[in-house]
Amino acid sequence: MEISKTLRPGDMGTRRHLEQYGEQLICVRYRIDKIAQKRYTTIELVVDEKPYIATKTDIFAWVKINYDEFEARQKLKTAGAKWLIEEKVWIVHYDTAKKLGLKKRIIKTTTTKYNQI
């Protein structure tokens, strides 16, 4: 099945679902099954809401390594760290930075992944 259209609450075609589900409605999707030659209407709803508390695996560290520190830089590369050109720092999971013995080199922590920066 492929999604042919996604509508947000308030868009044309969502009124009756919005009346039925109200603030719980996230979106309405139209899916097409070409083999069965059918169109399905699906909805996405909020069914539960809880506070979010970041876990240690969600925390990333900005690690400052000097250009001539080849060994430390290689450790970070091997661990999957990403180089942020503009900030001139490496970003890696906080726990990984600690395991590599780079805790003193951490200049900032964040819950944002590097592909979201």
C-alpha positions in Angstrom: 0.0 0.0 0.0 1.2 3.5 -0.7 0.1 6.8 0.8 -1.5 9.0 -1.7 -2.4 11.9 0.5 -1.8 13.1 4.1 -4.2 15.8 5.5 -3.7 17.8 8.7 -6.6 18.7 11.0 -8.6 21.5 9.5 -7.7 20.6 5.9 -10.6 19.9 3.5 -11.6 16.2 4.0 -10.9 16.1 7.7 -14.0 17.8 9.2 -15.9 14.8 10.2 -12.9 13.1 11.8 -12.1 16.4 13.5 -15.6 16.6 14.9 -15.4 13.0 16.1 -11.8 12.9 17.6 -11.1 16.6 18.2 -7.7 17.5 19.6 -6.7 13.8 19.5 -6.5 13.9 15.6 -3.0 14.1 14.2 -3.7 13.5 10.6 -5.9 11.7 8.0 -4.2 9.5 5.4 -5.4 8.0 2.1 -3.7 4.8 1.2 -4.0 3.0 -2.1 -3.7 -0.8 -2.6 -3.2 -1.2 -6.3 -3.4 -5.0 -6.2 -6.7 -5.1 -4.4 -7.8 -1.9 -6.2 -9.0 -0.2 -3.0 -8.5 3.1 -1.3 -8.3 3.2 2.5 -8.8 6.1 4.8 -6.7 5.9 8.0 -6.3 8.3 10.9 -3.6 8.9 13.4 -4.7 9.7 16.9 -3.1 10.7 20.2 -4.1 8.0 22.7 -1.8 8.7 25.6 0.3 11.7 26.8 3.1 11.6 29.4 6.0 13.8 30.2 9.2 13.0 28.3 12.4 12.6 30.3 15.5 12.2 28.3 17.5 9.0 29.1 21.3 8.8 29.0 21.1 7.2 25.6 19.3 10.4 24.4 22.1 12.7 25.5 24.8 13.7 23.1 28.1 15.4 23.9 30.1 17.9 22.0 33.7 16.9 22.4 36.6 19.3 21.7 39.7 17.6 20.3 42.8 19.5 19.0 43.7 19.0 15.4 47.0 17.2 16.2 45.4 14.7 18.6 45.2 11.9 16.0 44.6 9.0 18.5 41.6 10.7 20.2 40.2 11.7 16.9 40.5 8.2 15.5 38.7 6.8 18.6 35.8 9.2 18.0 35.6 8.3 14.4 35.6 4.6 15.2 32.8 5.1 17.8 30.6 6.8 15.1 31.1 10.4 16.2 30.3 13.1 13.6 32.4 16.2 13.0 30.5 19.5 13.1 32.4 21.8 10.8 31.0 25.1 11.9 31.3 24.4 15.6 34.7 22.6 15.2 33.7 19.8 17.7 32.8 16.1 17.5 29.3 15.0 18.6 28.8 11.6 20.0 26.6 9.8 22.6 27.5 11.0 26.1 28.1 7.5 27.4 30.5 6.8 24.5 32.5 9.9 25.3 32.8 8.8 28.9 33.9 5.2 27.9 36.6 6.7 25.6 37.9 8.7 28.5 37.0 12.0 27.0 34.6 13.3 29.8 36.9 16.3 30.5 36.8 17.3 26.8 33.0 17.6 26.8 32.1 21.3 26.2 28.3 20.9 25.9 25.6 18.3 26.2 22.4 18.2 24.2 19.4 16.0 23.4 19.5 16.9 19.7 21.0 14.3 17.4 23.6 15.6 15.0 21.4 15.0 11.9 18.9 17.4 13.4 21.3 20.3 14.1 
